[in-house]
Protein backbone atom coordinates (compact mmCIF):
# COMPACT_ATOMS: atom_id res chain seq x y z
CA UNK A 1 0.00 0.00 0.00
CA UNK A 2 1.32 3.46 -0.93
CA UNK A 3 0.39 6.84 0.52
CA UNK A 4 0.59 8.32 -3.00
CA UNK A 5 -2.26 6.05 -4.17
CA UNK A 6 -4.41 6.91 -1.13
CA UNK A 7 -3.97 10.66 -1.76
CA UNK A 8 -4.82 10.28 -5.46
CA UNK A 9 -7.87 8.12 -4.72
CA UNK A 10 -9.28 10.74 -2.34
CA UNK A 11 -8.33 13.62 -4.64
CA UNK A 12 -10.38 11.97 -7.40
CA UNK A 13 -13.41 11.57 -5.12
CA UNK A 14 -12.98 7.89 -4.18
CA UNK A 15 -14.02 6.34 -0.85
CA UNK A 16 -11.11 5.16 1.30
CA UNK A 17 -11.31 1.68 2.84
CA UNK A 18 -10.82 0.97 6.54
CA UNK A 19 -7.47 -0.66 5.66
CA UNK A 20 -6.26 2.46 3.81
CA UNK A 21 -7.27 4.73 6.71
CA UNK A 22 -5.62 2.40 9.27
CA UNK A 23 -2.46 2.36 7.13
CA UNK A 24 -2.13 6.14 6.95
CA UNK A 25 -2.99 6.76 10.66
CA UNK A 26 -0.57 4.07 11.86
CA UNK A 27 2.20 5.26 9.52
CA UNK A 28 1.72 8.92 10.46
CA UNK A 29 1.63 8.21 14.21
CA UNK A 30 4.90 6.24 13.97
CA UNK A 31 6.54 8.96 11.87
CA UNK A 32 6.88 6.78 8.75
CA UNK A 33 4.62 9.01 6.62
CA UNK A 34 5.78 12.65 6.22
CA UNK A 35 3.72 15.75 7.04
CA UNK A 36 3.60 16.88 3.40
CA UNK A 37 1.78 13.71 2.28
CA UNK A 38 -0.72 13.85 5.16
CA UNK A 39 -1.26 17.59 4.42
CA UNK A 40 -2.13 16.67 0.82
CA UNK A 41 -4.59 14.02 2.04
CA UNK A 42 -6.20 16.44 4.53
CA UNK A 43 -6.73 18.97 1.72
CA UNK A 44 -8.25 16.25 -0.50
CA UNK A 45 -10.59 15.27 2.38
CA UNK A 46 -11.43 18.95 2.98
CA UNK A 47 -12.68 19.33 -0.61
CA UNK A 48 -13.99 15.81 -1.31
CA UNK A 49 -15.54 15.19 2.17
CA UNK A 50 -15.84 11.78 3.89
CA UNK A 51 -18.62 9.20 3.95
CA UNK A 52 -20.16 7.91 7.19
CA UNK A 53 -18.06 4.72 6.92
CA UNK A 54 -14.84 6.68 6.31
CA UNK A 55 -15.53 9.00 9.26
CA UNK A 56 -16.11 6.05 11.60
CA UNK A 57 -12.96 4.29 10.34
CA UNK A 58 -10.89 7.46 10.88
CA UNK A 59 -12.31 7.94 14.40
CA UNK A 60 -11.64 4.33 15.41
CA UNK A 61 -8.11 4.39 13.92
CA UNK A 62 -7.27 7.53 15.95
CA UNK A 63 -8.88 6.09 19.11
CA UNK A 64 -6.77 2.93 18.64
CA UNK A 65 -3.53 4.85 17.95
CA UNK A 66 -2.48 4.92 21.62
CA UNK A 67 -3.56 3.58 24.97
CA UNK A 68 -7.27 3.21 25.74
CA UNK A 69 -8.67 3.61 29.21
CA UNK A 70 -10.27 0.45 30.57
CA UNK A 71 -13.05 1.49 32.97
CA UNK A 72 -14.53 -2.01 33.40
CA UNK A 73 -13.44 -2.03 37.08
CA UNK A 74 -15.79 0.89 37.78
CA UNK A 75 -19.25 -0.13 38.98
CA UNK A 76 -22.28 1.16 37.04
CA UNK A 77 -22.73 2.70 33.60
CA UNK A 78 -19.97 5.24 32.91
CA UNK A 79 -21.33 8.40 31.25
CA UNK A 80 -18.94 11.03 29.87
CA UNK A 81 -19.85 14.62 29.03
CA UNK A 82 -18.05 16.76 26.47
CA UNK A 83 -18.50 20.42 25.58
CA UNK A 84 -17.27 22.04 22.37
CA UNK A 85 -16.27 24.98 24.59
CA UNK A 86 -17.15 28.62 24.93
CA UNK A 87 -16.92 31.65 27.21
CA UNK A 88 -17.83 31.11 30.86
CA UNK A 89 -18.31 27.37 30.35
CA UNK A 90 -17.90 25.99 33.85
CA UNK A 91 -20.48 23.23 33.33
CA UNK A 92 -18.37 20.25 34.47
CA UNK A 93 -17.73 21.93 37.85
CA UNK A 94 -21.43 21.89 38.80
CA UNK A 95 -22.81 19.10 36.60
CA UNK A 96 -20.42 16.28 37.57
CA UNK A 97 -21.16 16.51 41.34
CA UNK A 98 -24.90 16.67 40.55
CA UNK A 99 -24.94 13.49 38.47
CA UNK A 100 -22.47 11.70 40.80
CA UNK A 101 -24.81 12.47 43.73
CA UNK A 102 -27.61 10.82 41.69
CA UNK A 103 -25.57 7.60 41.33
CA UNK A 104 -23.91 8.06 37.90
CA UNK A 105 -20.16 7.33 38.12
CA UNK A 106 -18.17 10.19 36.59
CA UNK A 107 -14.75 9.15 35.27
CA UNK A 108 -13.63 12.14 33.25
CA UNK A 109 -10.50 13.17 31.41
CA UNK A 110 -10.13 16.90 30.94
CA UNK A 111 -7.63 19.26 29.41
CA UNK A 112 -6.15 22.65 30.08
CA UNK A 113 -7.48 25.60 28.13
CA UNK A 114 -5.68 27.36 25.32
CA UNK A 115 -7.47 30.63 24.63
CA UNK A 116 -9.86 32.90 26.53
CA UNK A 117 -9.95 31.14 29.90
CA UNK A 118 -8.50 28.02 31.42
CA UNK A 119 -9.91 24.55 30.88
CA UNK A 120 -11.68 22.47 33.54
CA UNK A 121 -8.34 21.48 35.11
CA UNK A 122 -7.15 25.09 35.40
CA UNK A 123 -10.45 26.05 37.03
CA UNK A 124 -10.23 23.17 39.52
CA UNK A 125 -6.70 24.27 40.45
CA UNK A 126 -8.34 27.35 42.00
CA UNK A 127 -8.78 24.99 44.98
CA UNK A 128 -5.39 25.17 46.76
CA UNK A 129 -3.54 21.85 46.44
CA UNK A 130 -5.89 20.30 43.86
CA UNK A 131 -4.17 17.87 41.48
CA UNK A 132 -5.26 15.85 38.46
CA UNK A 133 -2.02 13.84 38.40
CA UNK A 134 -3.63 10.51 39.27
CA UNK A 135 -2.54 7.02 38.33
CA UNK A 136 -5.20 4.97 36.52
CA UNK A 137 -5.56 2.88 39.72
CA UNK A 138 -6.19 5.99 41.88
CA UNK A 139 -8.59 7.34 39.25
CA UNK A 140 -10.68 4.15 39.25
CA UNK A 141 -10.51 3.80 43.06
CA UNK A 142 -11.77 7.41 43.53
CA UNK A 143 -14.70 6.84 41.15
CA UNK A 144 -15.71 3.64 42.96
CA UNK A 145 -15.35 5.25 46.40
CA UNK A 146 -16.90 8.70 45.91
CA UNK A 147 -18.43 8.49 42.41
CA UNK A 148 -16.27 11.09 40.69
CA UNK A 149 -12.69 11.65 39.49
CA UNK A 150 -11.15 13.94 36.89
CA UNK A 151 -7.65 13.39 35.55
CA UNK A 152 -5.51 15.17 32.98
CA UNK A 153 -5.40 13.82 29.44
CA UNK A 154 -2.38 11.63 28.90
CA UNK A 155 -0.16 12.07 25.85
CA UNK A 156 -0.81 8.42 25.02
CA UNK A 157 -4.56 8.92 24.54
CA UNK A 158 -5.37 9.19 20.79
CA UNK A 159 -1.87 10.51 19.87
CA UNK A 160 -2.77 10.41 16.15
CA UNK A 161 -5.45 13.04 16.76
CA UNK A 162 -2.97 15.35 18.48
CA UNK A 163 -0.54 15.09 15.54
CA UNK A 164 -3.25 15.43 12.93
CA UNK A 165 -4.90 18.42 14.63
CA UNK A 166 -1.58 20.30 14.85
CA UNK A 167 -1.09 19.71 11.12
CA UNK A 168 -4.65 20.73 10.17
CA UNK A 169 -4.25 23.87 12.25
CA UNK A 170 -1.40 25.14 10.02
CA UNK A 171 -2.72 23.88 6.67
CA UNK A 172 -6.22 25.48 6.75
CA UNK A 173 -7.98 22.10 6.98
CA UNK A 174 -9.57 22.37 10.44
CA UNK A 175 -12.98 23.35 9.13
CA UNK A 176 -14.34 20.00 7.90
CA UNK A 177 -17.27 18.33 9.68
CA UNK A 178 -15.90 14.77 9.49
CA UNK A 179 -12.44 15.81 10.68
CA UNK A 180 -13.85 17.89 13.57
CA UNK A 181 -16.25 15.14 14.68
CA UNK A 182 -13.66 12.35 14.46
CA UNK A 183 -11.14 14.45 16.43
CA UNK A 184 -13.57 14.96 19.33
CA UNK A 185 -15.02 11.45 19.29
CA UNK A 186 -11.67 9.60 19.02
CA UNK A 187 -10.66 11.01 22.43
CA UNK A 188 -14.06 10.22 23.94
CA UNK A 189 -13.98 6.62 22.69
CA UNK A 190 -10.40 6.13 23.92
CA UNK A 191 -11.43 7.46 27.34
CA UNK A 192 -13.62 4.39 27.85
CA UNK A 193 -17.13 5.67 28.72
CA UNK A 194 -20.15 3.55 27.73
CA UNK A 195 -22.40 6.56 27.11
CA UNK A 196 -21.48 10.05 25.90
CA UNK A 197 -23.49 13.27 26.30
CA UNK A 198 -22.24 16.12 24.09
CA UNK A 199 -22.85 19.83 24.60
CA UNK A 200 -22.49 21.43 21.16
CA UNK A 201 -22.36 25.23 21.34
CA UNK A 202 -23.56 27.67 18.71
CA UNK A 203 -23.23 31.46 18.45
CA UNK A 204 -20.60 34.22 18.52
CA UNK A 205 -18.56 32.55 21.29
CA UNK A 206 -18.67 29.05 19.80
CA UNK A 207 -16.56 27.18 17.28
CA UNK A 208 -19.76 26.68 15.28
CA UNK A 209 -21.13 30.21 14.85
CA UNK A 210 -24.07 29.04 12.74
CA UNK A 211 -26.86 26.94 14.28
CA UNK A 212 -27.20 24.72 11.19
CA UNK A 213 -23.45 23.90 11.39
CA UNK A 214 -23.76 23.08 15.11
CA UNK A 215 -26.68 20.74 14.32
CA UNK A 216 -24.69 19.06 11.52
CA UNK A 217 -21.71 18.54 13.88
CA UNK A 218 -24.01 17.14 16.59
CA UNK A 219 -25.57 14.70 14.11
CA UNK A 220 -22.13 13.63 12.83
CA UNK A 221 -20.83 12.92 16.36
CA UNK A 222 -23.98 11.07 17.43
CA UNK A 223 -23.70 8.89 14.29
CA UNK A 224 -20.06 8.06 15.10
CA UNK A 225 -20.92 7.21 18.72
CA UNK A 226 -23.81 4.95 17.75
CA UNK A 227 -21.79 3.23 15.01
CA UNK A 228 -19.05 2.62 17.61
CA UNK A 229 -21.60 0.99 19.93
CA UNK A 230 -21.87 3.83 22.48
CA UNK A 231 -25.10 5.48 23.54
CA UNK A 232 -24.59 9.07 22.36
CA UNK A 233 -26.77 12.16 22.81
CA UNK A 234 -26.01 15.75 21.77
CA UNK A 235 -27.56 18.90 23.21
CA UNK A 236 -27.24 22.08 21.11
CA UNK A 237 -26.98 25.13 23.38
CA UNK A 238 -26.58 28.89 22.95
CA UNK A 239 -23.17 30.58 23.16
CA UNK A 240 -24.13 33.93 21.65
CA UNK A 241 -23.36 35.54 25.02
CA UNK A 242 -21.25 34.21 27.93
CA UNK A 243 -22.71 31.26 29.86
CA UNK A 244 -23.91 32.37 33.28
CA UNK A 245 -22.40 35.58 34.65
CA UNK A 246 -18.80 34.71 35.56
CA UNK A 247 -15.86 34.52 33.12
CA UNK A 248 -12.49 33.60 34.64
CA UNK A 249 -11.20 30.60 36.56
CA UNK A 250 -11.84 31.13 40.30
CA UNK A 251 -14.87 33.33 39.48
CA UNK A 252 -16.41 30.45 37.52
CA UNK A 253 -15.69 28.04 40.40
CA UNK A 254 -17.59 30.42 42.73
CA UNK A 255 -20.52 30.47 40.30
CA UNK A 256 -20.56 26.65 40.16
CA UNK A 257 -20.63 26.57 43.99
CA UNK A 258 -23.51 29.11 43.97
CA UNK A 259 -25.35 26.84 41.54
CA UNK A 260 -24.91 23.81 43.82
CA UNK A 261 -26.32 26.01 46.61
CA UNK A 262 -29.43 26.61 44.47
CA UNK A 263 -28.45 30.18 43.50
CA UNK A 264 -27.11 29.77 39.97
CA UNK A 265 -27.87 31.99 36.93
CA UNK A 266 -30.95 30.82 34.98
CA UNK A 267 -29.19 29.88 31.71
CA UNK A 268 -26.44 27.93 33.50
CA UNK A 269 -28.97 26.07 35.65
CA UNK A 270 -31.00 25.22 32.52
CA UNK A 271 -27.92 23.78 30.82
CA UNK A 272 -26.90 21.70 33.86
CA UNK A 273 -30.45 20.35 34.19
CA UNK A 274 -30.72 19.53 30.46
CA UNK A 275 -27.35 17.76 30.26
CA UNK A 276 -27.89 16.14 33.66
CA UNK A 277 -31.25 14.62 32.69
CA UNK A 278 -29.70 13.16 29.53
CA UNK A 279 -26.80 11.71 31.56
CA UNK A 280 -29.19 10.13 34.10
CA UNK A 281 -31.27 8.60 31.30
CA UNK A 282 -28.16 7.39 29.40
CA UNK A 283 -26.83 5.86 32.63
CA UNK A 284 -30.09 4.05 33.35
CA UNK A 285 -30.75 5.89 36.65
CA UNK A 286 -33.97 7.43 35.25
CA UNK A 287 -36.29 6.39 32.46
CA UNK A 288 -37.96 9.72 31.73
CA UNK A 289 -37.03 13.41 31.87
CA UNK A 290 -39.43 14.38 34.70
CA UNK A 291 -37.98 11.77 37.06
CA UNK A 292 -34.40 12.74 36.15
CA UNK A 293 -35.13 16.45 36.75
CA UNK A 294 -36.70 15.65 40.13
CA UNK A 295 -33.57 13.73 41.19
CA UNK A 296 -31.23 16.55 40.10
CA UNK A 297 -33.30 19.18 41.95
CA UNK A 298 -33.33 16.95 45.05
CA UNK A 299 -29.49 16.63 45.25
CA UNK A 300 -29.22 20.44 45.14
CA UNK A 301 -31.96 20.98 47.73
CA UNK A 302 -30.59 18.40 50.21
CA UNK A 303 -26.97 19.58 49.75
CA UNK A 304 -25.66 16.20 48.58
CA UNK A 305 -24.34 17.63 45.26
CA UNK A 306 -22.33 20.29 47.14
CA UNK A 307 -21.00 17.62 49.55
CA UNK A 308 -20.02 15.51 46.52
CA UNK A 309 -17.97 18.43 45.15
CA UNK A 310 -16.21 18.77 48.54
CA UNK A 311 -15.47 15.01 48.67
CA UNK A 312 -14.10 15.11 45.12
CA UNK A 313 -11.87 18.16 45.79
CA UNK A 314 -10.51 16.57 48.99
CA UNK A 315 -9.88 13.20 47.30
CA UNK A 316 -7.65 14.96 44.75
CA UNK A 317 -5.61 16.90 47.32
CA UNK A 318 -7.56 20.18 47.24
CA UNK A 319 -8.69 22.31 50.17
CA UNK A 320 -12.37 21.29 50.45
CA UNK A 321 -13.05 24.12 52.94
CA UNK A 322 -13.17 26.45 49.90
CA UNK A 323 -16.36 24.65 48.76
CA UNK A 324 -18.14 25.95 51.87
CA UNK A 325 -16.07 29.14 52.20
CA UNK A 326 -15.52 30.40 48.60
CA UNK A 327 -13.64 33.44 49.97
CA UNK A 328 -10.68 31.04 50.34
CA UNK A 329 -10.43 30.87 46.50
CA UNK A 330 -7.96 33.18 44.69
CA UNK A 331 -9.25 36.78 44.57
CA UNK A 332 -8.06 39.73 42.46
CA UNK A 333 -6.86 42.98 44.11
CA UNK A 334 -8.84 45.32 41.80
CA UNK A 335 -12.60 45.29 41.23
CA UNK A 336 -13.58 47.82 38.58
CA UNK A 337 -17.17 48.37 37.38
CA UNK A 338 -17.75 48.82 33.62
CA UNK A 339 -20.39 51.56 33.46
CA UNK A 340 -22.97 51.87 30.67
CA UNK A 341 -22.39 54.87 28.41
CA UNK A 342 -25.99 54.98 27.13
CA UNK A 343 -29.49 53.93 28.19
CA UNK A 344 -31.47 51.12 26.61
CA UNK A 345 -31.64 47.36 26.25
CA UNK A 346 -28.57 45.15 26.01
CA UNK A 347 -29.15 43.93 22.46
CA UNK A 348 -26.02 41.84 21.92
CA UNK A 349 -22.83 40.90 23.79
CA UNK A 350 -20.03 39.77 21.44
CA UNK A 351 -19.15 36.63 23.31
CA UNK A 352 -15.69 36.01 21.85
CA UNK A 353 -14.75 39.63 22.68
CA UNK A 354 -15.66 39.02 26.36
CA UNK A 355 -13.35 36.01 26.20
CA UNK A 356 -10.56 38.28 24.94
CA UNK A 357 -11.22 40.64 27.91
CA UNK A 358 -10.44 37.68 30.21
CA UNK A 359 -7.30 36.94 28.18
CA UNK A 360 -6.14 40.59 28.48
CA UNK A 361 -6.53 40.33 32.27
CA UNK A 362 -4.39 37.17 32.36
CA UNK A 363 -7.15 34.61 32.76
CA UNK A 364 -6.27 32.59 29.63
CA UNK A 365 -3.34 31.30 27.60
CA UNK A 366 -2.01 32.74 24.34
CA UNK A 367 0.59 29.96 24.16
CA UNK A 368 0.98 26.60 25.94
CA UNK A 369 3.71 28.15 28.11
CA UNK A 370 1.55 31.09 29.33
CA UNK A 371 0.94 31.32 33.08
CA UNK A 372 -2.71 31.77 34.05
CA UNK A 373 -3.84 34.16 36.78
CA UNK A 374 -6.65 32.17 38.40
CA UNK A 375 -8.10 35.19 40.26
CA UNK A 376 -8.92 37.51 37.32
CA UNK A 377 -11.90 37.78 34.98
CA UNK A 378 -15.25 39.52 34.90
CA UNK A 379 -18.74 39.08 36.27
CA UNK A 380 -21.63 40.32 34.13
CA UNK A 381 -24.28 42.47 35.79
CA UNK A 382 -26.47 42.69 32.67
CA UNK A 383 -27.24 40.12 29.98
CA UNK A 384 -29.02 40.30 26.62
CA UNK A 385 -32.57 41.66 27.07
CA UNK A 386 -31.80 43.54 30.33
CA UNK A 387 -32.51 47.28 30.57
CA UNK A 388 -29.61 49.52 31.62
CA UNK A 389 -29.36 53.21 32.58
CA UNK A 390 -26.34 55.48 31.98
CA UNK A 391 -23.77 54.92 34.73
CA UNK A 392 -25.16 51.53 35.75
CA UNK A 393 -22.61 48.68 35.84
CA UNK A 394 -22.70 46.28 32.88
CA UNK A 395 -20.01 44.10 34.48
CA UNK A 396 -17.39 44.05 37.24
CA UNK A 397 -13.79 43.50 36.13
CA UNK A 398 -11.55 41.54 38.51
CA UNK A 399 -7.90 42.45 37.82
CA UNK A 400 -4.44 42.63 39.36
CA UNK A 401 -3.12 45.31 37.00
CA UNK A 402 -4.64 48.76 36.34
CA UNK A 403 -3.53 48.93 32.69
CA UNK A 404 -4.97 45.47 31.95
CA UNK A 405 -8.22 46.50 33.69
CA UNK A 406 -8.46 49.61 31.46
CA UNK A 407 -7.82 47.55 28.31
CA UNK A 408 -10.48 45.00 29.29
CA UNK A 409 -12.97 47.79 30.15
CA UNK A 410 -12.56 49.43 26.73
CA UNK A 411 -12.91 46.07 24.97
CA UNK A 412 -16.00 45.11 26.99
CA UNK A 413 -17.77 48.40 26.21
CA UNK A 414 -17.16 47.80 22.48
CA UNK A 415 -18.51 44.24 22.86
CA UNK A 416 -21.86 45.45 24.27
CA UNK A 417 -24.52 46.75 21.91
CA UNK A 418 -27.22 48.82 23.63
CA UNK A 419 -30.35 49.81 21.67
CA UNK A 420 -33.79 51.32 22.28
CA UNK A 421 -35.33 48.17 20.85
CA UNK A 422 -35.72 45.15 23.15
CA UNK A 423 -34.23 42.02 21.50
CA UNK A 424 -36.41 38.99 20.80
CA UNK A 425 -35.54 36.26 23.29
CA UNK A 426 -34.41 33.05 21.62
CA UNK A 427 -34.39 29.56 23.10
CA UNK A 428 -31.28 28.74 25.11
CA UNK A 429 -31.48 25.04 24.29
CA UNK A 430 -31.64 24.82 20.48
CA UNK A 431 -32.28 21.10 20.19
CA UNK A 432 -31.38 17.57 21.24
CA UNK A 433 -30.01 15.00 18.78
HELIX and SHEET records of a PDB file:
HELIX    1   1 UNK A    3  UNK A   11  1                                   9    
HELIX    2   2 UNK A   18  UNK A   30  1                                  13    
HELIX    3   3 UNK A   35  UNK A   48  1                                  14    
HELIX    4   4 UNK A   52  UNK A   63  1                                  12    
HELIX    5   5 UNK A   91  UNK A  101  1                                  11    
HELIX    6   6 UNK A  120  UNK A  124  1                                   5    
HELIX    7   7 UNK A  136  UNK A  146  1                                  11    
HELIX    8   8 UNK A  159  UNK A  170  1                                  12    
HELIX    9   9 UNK A  177  UNK A  190  1                                  14    
HELIX   10  10 UNK A  211  UNK A  227  1                                  17    
HELIX   11  11 UNK A  249  UNK A  260  1                                  12    
HELIX   12  12 UNK A  266  UNK A  282  1                                  17    
HELIX   13  13 UNK A  289  UNK A  301  1                                  13    
HELIX   14  14 UNK A  304  UNK A  315  1                                  12    
HELIX   15  15 UNK A  321  UNK A  324  1                                   4    
HELIX   16  16 UNK A  326  UNK A  328  5                                   3    
HELIX   17  17 UNK A  351  UNK A  361  1                                  11    
HELIX   18  18 UNK A  402  UNK A  415  1                                  14    
SHEET    1   A 4 UNK A  79  UNK A  83  0                                        
SHEET    2   A 4 UNK A 195  UNK A 202  1                                        
SHEET    3   A 4 UNK A 231  UNK A 238  1                                        
SHEET    4   A 4 UNK A 429  UNK A 432 -1                                        
SHEET    1   B 2 UNK A 106  UNK A 110  0                                        
SHEET    2   B 2 UNK A 148  UNK A 152  1                                        
SHEET    1   C 4 UNK A 246  UNK A 247  0                                        
SHEET    2   C 4 UNK A 377  UNK A 380 -1                                        
SHEET    3   C 4 UNK A 393  UNK A 399 -1                                        
SHEET    4   C 4 UNK A 334  UNK A 339 -1                                        
SHEET    1   D 3 UNK A 387  UNK A 388  0                                        
SHEET    2   D 3 UNK A 344  UNK A 349 -1                                        
SHEET    3   D 3 UNK A 416  UNK A 419 -1                                        
END                                                                             
